[in-house]
Amino acid sequence: MAVGSRVTVVARPRRRDGAASSQFMVELLGTKAVQGEEPPRILHFNPRLAGDFTGRPVIELNTCYRMQWALPQRCEGPPSRPEDDRVDGEIKCEKWTRDDGPKTDESSSNIKWLLNSLIGKPEPDEVSVDQAYPFAEGKLFVLTITAGLEGYHVNVDGRHVASFPYRTGYNLEDATGLSLNGDLDIESISAAHLPKSHPSFDPQRYLEMSEQWKTSPLPTEPVELFIGILSAANHFAERMAVRKSWMIATRRSSNSVARFFVALVSTCG
């Protein structure tokens, strides 16, 4: 994917026979980093219609690399706090009503706005009808995932539901696959504004071969800190993640150096 790319899924949640509730997963996948392991889940979008341990509807977003899950982002009904970081100006979790929470209707919201207007204190931001959980069993939905500058944005039926910031170590172009699993009847899948080529086939156009990721020559003067990093030959993805994160500081420093010590391995196939 690239900035501006989007994937749209039209589907309908369903309940399995004998299951207490339904859930499904929409995932953006990368290429396999190591033979024998599952590809990394760059974006894991998991609505659980009847909740999990909370017993309430929830949407969980996460990443998984080398079969290790990161810290999840859970949207459980309340909106993100005002002081929380935003993603391209969007909050991470939108508000929806829960069965155990108070609900408002359109008429009461309009009456409140009218009364505030009469006394000269209109509050248009509060004129909103509480939105329900965006998914329901048997109800058709249109889900769109858009890649922004700072993260992924998820819209359902034209309404923003959640935004998920890019995690360190992943490149936007790494998302090359789409996976749909769970209790879902799929109507259609479409994608738009995808890049014309992938780094694996046109490496000179992408950051993997860029000069900014190459280490500087060894300095002629003594250094204060030398960092040696042991790595296997087939752990290229891990080395790129290091180059794109904390190793940037060593390249900009004049008194520290970092180098990889790569061990050659043989695999039996």
Summary of the structure (lengths in Angstrom):
residues: 269
radius of gyration: 23.3
end to end distance: 31.6
largest distance: 79.2
contacts: 692
relative contact order: 0.20
helix: 16%
strand: 33%
